[in-house]
Amino acid sequence: MDEVLTIEQAAARIQMSERYIRRLVAERRIPFHKLGRSVRIKAVDLAAHVESGRVESITVTDVWRGLRSVA
């Protein structure tokens, strides 16, 4: 069985506020399970959400290539 987290545990896991996690749930930006009045989030779903926000770094060379293609 996959590890499931409470709102508090999910917030601590990614070092964000509980309010942020609750907003993700309210906006349905992350999959979750309702057990009565309790909300649970699978750890793998939380990790996938964090990874989806990843932005790759660029190098100075990449910037120069972009400038040359415009000119």
BAVOSE-14134 format. One record per atom (N, C-alpha, C, O): atom name; residue in one letter; x, y, z. Coordinates in nm, 2 decimals, decimal comma. Layout:
N
SEZA  a r     px     py     pz
SEZA CA A      X      Y      Z
...
This chain:
71
SEZA  a r     px     py     pz
SEZA  N M   0,08  -0,12   0,00
SEZA CA M   0,00   0,00   0,00
SEZA  C M   0,09   0,13   0,00
SEZA  O M   0,19   0,13   0,07
SEZA  N D   0,05   0,22  -0,08
SEZA CA D   0,12   0,35  -0,09
SEZA  C D   0,11   0,43   0,04
SEZA  O D   0,01   0,42   0,12
SEZA  N E   0,22   0,50   0,07
SEZA CA E   0,22   0,58   0,19
SEZA  C E   0,12   0,70   0,17
SEZA  O E   0,13   0,77   0,07
SEZA  N V   0,04   0,72   0,27
SEZA CA V  -0,06   0,83   0,27
SEZA  C V  -0,02   0,93   0,38
SEZA  O V   0,02   0,90   0,49
SEZA  N L  -0,04   1,06   0,35
SEZA CA L  -0,01   1,17   0,44
SEZA  C L  -0,13   1,25   0,47
SEZA  O L  -0,22   1,27   0,39
SEZA  N T  -0,13   1,30   0,59
SEZA CA T  -0,23   1,41   0,63
SEZA  C T  -0,18   1,54   0,57
SEZA  O T  -0,07   1,55   0,52
SEZA  N I  -0,27   1,64   0,58
SEZA CA I  -0,23   1,77   0,54
SEZA  C I  -0,10   1,82   0,61
SEZA  O I  -0,01   1,88   0,55
SEZA  N E  -0,10   1,80   0,74
SEZA CA E   0,01   1,84   0,82
SEZA  C E   0,14   1,77   0,77
SEZA  O E   0,25   1,84   0,76
SEZA  N Q   0,13   1,64   0,75
SEZA CA Q   0,25   1,57   0,71
SEZA  C Q   0,30   1,61   0,57
SEZA  O Q   0,42   1,62   0,55
SEZA  N A   0,20   1,63   0,48
SEZA CA A   0,24   1,67   0,34
SEZA  C A   0,31   1,81   0,35
SEZA  O A   0,41   1,83   0,28
SEZA  N A   0,26   1,90   0,43
SEZA CA A   0,32   2,03   0,44
SEZA  C A   0,46   2,02   0,49
SEZA  O A   0,55   2,08   0,44
SEZA  N A   0,48   1,94   0,59
SEZA CA A   0,61   1,92   0,65
SEZA  C A   0,71   1,85   0,55
SEZA  O A   0,82   1,89   0,54
SEZA  N R   0,66   1,76   0,47
SEZA CA R   0,74   1,69   0,38
SEZA  C R   0,80   1,78   0,27
SEZA  O R   0,91   1,76   0,24
SEZA  N I   0,72   1,88   0,22
SEZA CA I   0,77   1,96   0,12
SEZA  C I   0,81   2,10   0,17
SEZA  O I   0,83   2,20   0,10
SEZA  N Q   0,81   2,12   0,31
SEZA CA Q   0,85   2,24   0,37
SEZA  C Q   0,76   2,36   0,32
SEZA  O Q   0,82   2,47   0,29
SEZA  N M   0,63   2,34   0,32
SEZA CA M   0,54   2,45   0,28
SEZA  C M   0,44   2,45   0,39
SEZA  O M   0,43   2,37   0,48
SEZA  N S   0,35   2,55   0,39
SEZA CA S   0,25   2,57   0,49
SEZA  C S   0,13   2,47   0,47
SEZA  O S   0,11   2,43   0,36
SEZA  N E   0,06   2,45   0,57
SEZA CA E  -0,06   2,37   0,56
SEZA  C E  -0,16   2,44   0,48
SEZA  O E  -0,24   2,38   0,40
SEZA  N R  -0,17   2,57   0,48
SEZA CA R  -0,26   2,65   0,40
SEZA  C R  -0,23   2,62   0,25
SEZA  O R  -0,33   2,61   0,17
SEZA  N Y  -0,11   2,62   0,21
SEZA CA Y  -0,07   2,59   0,07
SEZA  C Y  -0,13   2,45   0,03
SEZA  O Y  -0,18   2,44  -0,08
SEZA  N I  -0,11   2,35   0,11
SEZA CA I  -0,16   2,22   0,08
SEZA  C I  -0,31   2,22   0,07
SEZA  O I  -0,37   2,16  -0,02
SEZA  N R  -0,38   2,28   0,16
SEZA CA R  -0,52   2,29   0,16
SEZA  C R  -0,57   2,36   0,03
SEZA  O R  -0,67   2,33  -0,02
SEZA  N R  -0,50   2,46  -0,01
SEZA CA R  -0,53   2,53  -0,14
SEZA  C R  -0,52   2,44  -0,26
SEZA  O R  -0,60   2,44  -0,35
SEZA  N L  -0,41   2,36  -0,26
SEZA CA L  -0,39   2,26  -0,37
SEZA  C L  -0,51   2,17  -0,37
SEZA  O L  -0,56   2,14  -0,48
SEZA  N V  -0,55   2,12  -0,26
SEZA CA V  -0,67   2,03  -0,25
SEZA  C V  -0,80   2,10  -0,29
SEZA  O V  -0,87   2,05  -0,38
SEZA  N A  -0,82   2,22  -0,24
SEZA CA A  -0,94   2,30  -0,28
SEZA  C A  -0,95   2,33  -0,42
SEZA  O A  -1,06   2,32  -0,48
SEZA  N E  -0,84   2,36  -0,49
SEZA CA E  -0,83   2,39  -0,63
SEZA  C E  -0,82   2,26  -0,71
SEZA  O E  -0,81   2,27  -0,84
SEZA  N R  -0,81   2,15  -0,65
SEZA CA R  -0,80   2,02  -0,71
SEZA  C R  -0,68   2,01  -0,80
SEZA  O R  -0,68   1,96  -0,91
SEZA  N R  -0,57   2,07  -0,76
SEZA CA R  -0,44   2,07  -0,83
SEZA  C R  -0,36   1,95  -0,79
SEZA  O R  -0,25   1,93  -0,85
SEZA  N I  -0,40   1,87  -0,70
SEZA CA I  -0,33   1,75  -0,65
SEZA  C I  -0,43   1,65  -0,62
SEZA  O I  -0,54   1,68  -0,56
SEZA  N P  -0,41   1,52  -0,66
SEZA CA P  -0,50   1,41  -0,62
SEZA  C P  -0,51   1,39  -0,47
SEZA  O P  -0,40   1,41  -0,40
SEZA  N F  -0,62   1,36  -0,42
SEZA CA F  -0,64   1,34  -0,28
SEZA  C F  -0,75   1,24  -0,25
SEZA  O F  -0,83   1,21  -0,34
SEZA  N H  -0,76   1,19  -0,13
SEZA CA H  -0,87   1,10  -0,09
SEZA  C H  -0,94   1,16   0,03
SEZA  O H  -0,87   1,22   0,12
SEZA  N K  -1,07   1,15   0,03
SEZA CA K  -1,15   1,20   0,15
SEZA  C K  -1,19   1,08   0,22
SEZA  O K  -1,25   0,99   0,17
SEZA  N L  -1,16   1,07   0,35
SEZA CA L  -1,20   0,97   0,44
SEZA  C L  -1,29   1,04   0,55
SEZA  O L  -1,24   1,08   0,65
SEZA  N G  -1,42   1,04   0,52
SEZA CA G  -1,50   1,12   0,61
SEZA  C G  -1,47   1,26   0,59
SEZA  O G  -1,48   1,32   0,48
SEZA  N R  -1,43   1,33   0,70
SEZA CA R  -1,39   1,47   0,69
SEZA  C R  -1,24   1,49   0,67
SEZA  O R  -1,19   1,60   0,65
SEZA  N S  -1,17   1,38   0,68
SEZA CA S  -1,02   1,38   0,67
SEZA  C S  -0,98   1,38   0,52
SEZA  O S  -1,04   1,31   0,44
SEZA  N V  -0,87   1,45   0,50
SEZA CA V  -0,81   1,45   0,36
SEZA  C V  -0,68   1,38   0,37
SEZA  O V  -0,60   1,40   0,46
SEZA  N R  -0,65   1,29   0,28
SEZA CA R  -0,52   1,22   0,27
SEZA  C R  -0,46   1,23   0,13
SEZA  O R  -0,54   1,23   0,03
SEZA  N I  -0,33   1,25   0,13
SEZA CA I  -0,26   1,26   0,00
SEZA  C I  -0,16   1,15  -0,01
SEZA  O I  -0,08   1,13   0,09
SEZA  N K  -0,15   1,09  -0,12
SEZA CA K  -0,05   0,98  -0,14
SEZA  C K   0,09   1,05  -0,16
SEZA  O K   0,10   1,16  -0,22
SEZA  N A   0,19   1,00  -0,10
SEZA CA A   0,32   1,05  -0,10
SEZA  C A   0,37   1,06  -0,25
SEZA  O A   0,44   1,16  -0,29
SEZA  N V   0,33   0,96  -0,33
SEZA CA V   0,38   0,96  -0,47
SEZA  C V   0,31   1,07  -0,55
SEZA  O V   0,37   1,13  -0,64
SEZA  N D   0,18   1,11  -0,51
SEZA CA D   0,12   1,22  -0,58
SEZA  C D   0,18   1,35  -0,54
SEZA  O D   0,19   1,44  -0,62
SEZA  N L   0,22   1,36  -0,41
SEZA CA L   0,28   1,48  -0,37
SEZA  C L   0,42   1,50  -0,44
SEZA  O L   0,45   1,61  -0,48
SEZA  N A   0,49   1,40  -0,45
SEZA CA A   0,62   1,40  -0,51
SEZA  C A   0,60   1,44  -0,66
SEZA  O A   0,68   1,51  -0,72
SEZA  N A   0,50   1,38  -0,73
SEZA CA A   0,48   1,42  -0,87
SEZA  C A   0,44   1,56  -0,88
SEZA  O A   0,48   1,63  -0,98
SEZA  N H   0,36   1,62  -0,79
SEZA CA H   0,33   1,76  -0,80
SEZA  C H   0,45   1,85  -0,78
SEZA  O H   0,47   1,94  -0,86
SEZA  N V   0,54   1,81  -0,69
SEZA CA V   0,66   1,89  -0,67
SEZA  C V   0,75   1,88  -0,80
SEZA  O V   0,80   1,98  -0,84
SEZA  N E   0,76   1,76  -0,85
SEZA CA E   0,84   1,74  -0,97
SEZA  C E   0,78   1,82  -1,09
SEZA  O E   0,86   1,87  -1,18
SEZA  N S   0,65   1,83  -1,10
SEZA CA S   0,59   1,90  -1,22
SEZA  C S   0,62   2,05  -1,22
SEZA  O S   0,61   2,11  -1,32
SEZA  N G   0,66   2,10  -1,10
SEZA CA G   0,70   2,24  -1,10
SEZA  C G   0,85   2,27  -1,12
SEZA  O G   0,89   2,38  -1,11
SEZA  N R   0,92   2,17  -1,16
SEZA CA R   1,06   2,18  -1,18
SEZA  C R   1,09   2,27  -1,30
SEZA  O R   1,03   2,25  -1,41
SEZA  N V   1,19   2,36  -1,28
SEZA CA V   1,23   2,44  -1,39
SEZA  C V   1,38   2,41  -1,42
SEZA  O V   1,46   2,43  -1,32
SEZA  N E   1,41   2,38  -1,54
SEZA CA E   1,55   2,35  -1,57
SEZA  C E   1,64   2,47  -1,57
SEZA  O E   1,59   2,58  -1,62
SEZA  N S   1,76   2,46  -1,53
SEZA CA S   1,85   2,58  -1,53
SEZA  C S   1,90   2,60  -1,68
SEZA  O S   1,90   2,51  -1,76
SEZA  N I   1,94   2,72  -1,70
SEZA CA I   2,00   2,75  -1,83
SEZA  C I   2,15   2,80  -1,81
SEZA  O I   2,18   2,85  -1,70
SEZA  N T   2,23   2,79  -1,91
SEZA CA T   2,36   2,83  -1,91
SEZA  C T   2,38   2,96  -1,99
SEZA  O T   2,29   3,00  -2,06
SEZA  N V   2,49   3,03  -1,97
SEZA CA V   2,52   3,15  -2,05
SEZA  C V   2,52   3,11  -2,20
SEZA  O V   2,47   3,19  -2,28
SEZA  N T   2,57   3,00  -2,23
SEZA CA T   2,57   2,96  -2,37
SEZA  C T   2,43   2,95  -2,43
SEZA  O T   2,41   2,99  -2,54
SEZA  N D   2,34   2,89  -2,35
SEZA CA D   2,20   2,88  -2,39
SEZA  C D   2,14   3,02  -2,42
SEZA  O D   2,07   3,04  -2,52
SEZA  N V   2,18   3,12  -2,34
SEZA CA V   2,13   3,25  -2,35
SEZA  C V   2,18   3,31  -2,48
SEZA  O V   2,11   3,37  -2,56
SEZA  N W   2,31   3,30  -2,51
SEZA CA W   2,37   3,35  -2,63
SEZA  C W   2,31   3,28  -2,75
SEZA  O W   2,29   3,35  -2,85
SEZA  N R   2,29   3,16  -2,75
SEZA CA R   2,23   3,09  -2,86
SEZA  C R   2,09   3,15  -2,89
SEZA  O R   2,05   3,17  -3,01
SEZA  N G   2,02   3,18  -2,79
SEZA CA G   1,88   3,24  -2,80
SEZA  C G   1,89   3,38  -2,86
SEZA  O G   1,81   3,41  -2,95
SEZA  N L   1,99   3,45  -2,82
SEZA CA L   2,01   3,59  -2,88
SEZA  C L   2,05   3,59  -3,02
SEZA  O L   2,01   3,67  -3,10
SEZA  N R   2,14   3,49  -3,06
SEZA CA R   2,18   3,48  -3,19
SEZA  C R   2,07   3,44  -3,29
SEZA  O R   2,07   3,49  -3,40
SEZA  N S   1,98   3,36  -3,24
SEZA CA S   1,87   3,31  -3,33
SEZA  C S   1,77   3,42  -3,36
SEZA  O S   1,70   3,42  -3,46
SEZA  N V   1,77   3,52  -3,27
SEZA CA V   1,67   3,64  -3,29
SEZA  C V   1,73   3,73  -3,39
SEZA  O V   1,66   3,79  -3,46
SEZA  N A   1,86   3,75  -3,38
SEZA CA A   1,93   3,85  -3,47
SEZA  C A   1,94   3,82  -3,61
SEZA  O A   1,99   3,89  -3,69
